[in-house]
Amino acid sequence: MQYALLDGVKTEALKGTQGTCIGCGKKVIAKCGSIKIHHWAHDVTAKCDSWWENETVWHREWKEKFPANFREVNFFDQKLQENHRADIHTAAGITIEVQNSSITLKELQAREAFYPKLIWIVNGLKFKGFKLLKALPQPNHPALENYEFRNSEHLSMIRKTDALHQNPNAEVLNFYHRDLNTIPITSEFYAFSWRNPHLAWLNAVCPVFIDLGGHFLYRLRTRYQVSENYRYLQLISKKSFLAKYAI
């Protein structure tokens, strides 16, 4: 935890001090060593939030992009009779969960049900077998209405009529084909492959933004199709994301 109550004031960990957990009210101890980031830890091993995960530098850097009063906001779950500490909760009532470790679909769905307006920021640098591919045309461009993307590392499409009739010999079209070569490729949308995908993120209902480092986020998007749905990424600058949510 970044914050606890010290003499009743929300305070970051200070070496040699003891505070009170904002959620459960139990004693916490300041951990201010030279290896891990400074944080508060409960005096006993019990966790007051079942959704808790160890905080990393990556977590802390994201949280500190937001005003201090947005960070670590406590909520009480009446159904489970336990506290949940949102990583970030904005003045507009939006909760942003900064997720570094893997998560089960069951827990993801529980969090999405608990927080009315939830956004995920996920550390994509930990994804195994994840690869950013080519730039795409706008996936919902009107000129693509009668075509469907193939789930392949090679950017290509088939005609929707072939998908409807489940034609096993459907013609595969790339973007050099005369029917598609006038559709502009963007710098906003990208294909990707994921050898061992985390099914929780592919089944999320709330927006998922993947952090691959650098100055951009990649929002996970879905194009709904007759054959099979097509997942793709939308490039969004961190600056514009923060301009929207960090105020």
N, C-alpha and C positions, 0 to 999 in steps of 0.2 A: 504494500500500500504506500502511496506517496504521501497521504495525509492521515492525521489522527487529531484528536482534540488534546491540546496541551493548555491546561488552565482554562478550558472552555473555548479555546480559539483553534480553528482549523489550521494546522501547522505541518510543515514538512519535517522529516526526521532530523533530530538534533542529537549529536553524539552524547551518550550518557544520560539520556532522558527516558522517562516512561510517560505514555499517554493513554488515551482512552479511544477505543475503536468507535468510529462515527456510526457504524452499523449496529453492532451488538452491545456496545457499552463496556466491553471487557478490556482488561489491561493489555496494552501493546508496548513493545520495547523498540527503541530506535536501533537499527542496524546500520552502522556507518563505517564499514570496513573499507579496505583499499581495492577489493576485487569486484564485488557486486555493487550495483547502484544503491545509494542510500535509500532506506525504506523502513517502514514500521512492520513489525511482525507480532502476531499474537503470542502471549506468554506461554500458551499451551499449543499442542499440535492441532487441536480442533479448528476447523475453518468455519467462519460465520456465514460464508457465501459458497454454496455448492458449485457455483460457476467460476470460482476463483482459479487463476493460473499464475504461475510465477511471472513477475514483471521483468521484462528485458529492457535493454537500452532502447531497442526499437519501439516498445510500448511508450517509454517515458518521452522519447523524442516526439512522438505523435501527440501525446497528451499535452505537452508543453507548447504546442502550436495553438492551443485554445486558452481562453481566459481561465484563471485559477478557479473561479466560481463555477465553471462548467465541468471541472474534473472531479471524478470519484463522487458522484451524487448517489446517495443511498435511497433505496426503495424497499418497502416491506411487502413480501408475498403472503397475502392472507391465506391462500390455499395451502402452501407448504409451510407456513409459519416460520419463514426465514428471511434474512436480508439479502438483497442483491445490490451490488455496487456497480453502477454504470460507469464505464470508463470516462465517457463524456456525455453530458446532457445539456443541451443548448437552451437558450432563453425561448426559442420557438417550440420547445417541447420535443425536440428530436434527440434520440439516443444514438450514440455512435459507439459501437463495440470494436475495439482494436484487438484482433485475434492473431496470435502468433502460433499457437499449437493447433493440432488437429482437433476436430470436434465431431461428436456423433450427430447423426441426423435427429435423434430424439432430443438432444440438448439444444440443437439449433432451433428446432420447432418450438421448444418450450420457451426459449428466449424471445423468438419472434411473436409468440402469443402473449408474452408478459409485457413487452414494451410496445406501446401503440404505434410509435413511429420510429422504426429502427433502421440503421444503416450499418453495414459491416465494412471494416477496412481489414484486409487480410494480408499477411506477409507472404507474398508469392515467391520470394526467394527461397522458401523452404519446400516448395512444391517439387517433387521428383518427376522427371520426365515431362516437364512443362516447357513448351517451346513457342515463342512468338513467330508467326509466319508472315505471309504477304499482306499488304494493304488491300482493302476491299472497296468495291463501290458501295454507295449507301445501300445497305441490305434491303431497305423498303422503298427503293427507287421505283417509281411507277413503271418504268420500262422493264423491270424484273418481275412484274406481277405474274407472268405466265411461266416463270422458271423457278427451279428450286436448287439451292446449294447442295452439293454433295459433301458428306463428312469425310473429307480426304485432305491430306497435306498438300495436294495439288489443287489450286483454285479452279473449280469447274462447276458446271450446272447441268441439269437435265430439264427437259420441258415438263411442265406440270401435267400435261395430258398423259405423258408416259408414266408419271408417278401415280396418277389416278388409276391407270389401267395396269399398274405394276408390271410394266413392260421390261422383261429381263434383258432386252437388247436396246435399251434406251440409248440414244446418241448422247455422248458426253461432249459438252461444249466448253471450251475455254474462252477467255475474254479477247482472243484474237479472232474468234468466229464472227462472220459478217453480221449475225443477229445481235451480237453483244459488244462489238468493238467500238461503238460510239458512246457507251456508258462510261462516264468518268470514274477513275479510281480515286479514292479520297486519301487524305492523310489523317483521317479521324477514326476509321474502322479497320480492324485487323482480324485475320484468321489466327487460330492457334491450335496446337495439338497438345494432348495431355495423356501420356502413356498410362499413368495410374491415377486417374482423377479421384478427388475427394468427393464422394457422392453427395455429402451434405451441402457443399457449395453449389453443386449443379441443381439441387432441389430447393434452394433458398427462395423464399417468396419476397423478402426484403432486398433492397439493392446491395450488391456485393461489389466493392472496389478493391482490385488487386494491386498491391504495392510491389513493384519490381525494382525499386530503387530509382534514383534520379528525380527528375522534376515532374513526372507524370504518374497518374493512376490509370488503371484499365478497368472500366466497368464491364462486368460480365452481362452479356445480353443474349436474348433468345429470339430467333426468327422461327415462328410457328409454321410448319410445312405439312403437306399431305404425307410425304414419304417418311421423314423423321425430322425432328426439330434440329435446327442448326444453331450452335453456340458460337458467339463471336465476341470481340472486345471493342469497346469504345474508348478512345484515348481522351483523357481529361487532365488538364494541368492541375497540379496540387495547389497552385496559386488561386485558380478559379474555384476549386473545391473549398478552400479555406475562406475565400471571399464570400461564399454563399452560406457556409455553416458556422464560421468562427466568430460571428458577431451577434 
